[in-house]
């Protein structure tokens, strides 16, 4: 079986997220963009390398990364 890249699912809790932009700033692969009010958007999920920088840096614990089943 060929080595397949794990596909992540990134979930951002809109209730916890305060639109600080830390996840956008610290993502080494530029996975996120921001919408017009500053909320993070997962724009390039295929570029995610599972480093968890966004999860570790989020002061509100609003981001979860898990593997798509």
Secondary structure, DSSP 8 states (H G I E B T S, - for coil): -------EEEEE-TTT-----HHHHH-TT--EEE-TTS-EEE--GGG-----HHHHH-TT--EEEEE--
